[in-house]
């Protein structure tokens, strides 16, 4: 299995957020901290929100944070949020 750049960035983003569990972070800050293009990261974060890995908040103090405790998020959760269900042959 090859990991796409999108999935790689998603894994790195979840790791970044897991190191700051009590903070709600804006896309700009995550992109800058992880050296990921902001527009690409915004799309990745929306997939992670739909996959139940990340939660988004609107408004002046809005941003993103993990939807669950870091220890409750698996690598498979992140991969499936980005790539869809993994099928084994």
Secondary structure, DSSP 8 states (H G I E B T S, - for coil): ----HHHHHHHHHHHHHHTTTT--B-HHHHHHHHT--HHHHHHHHHHHHHTTSEEEE-STT-EEEESS-GGG--HHHHHHHHH------
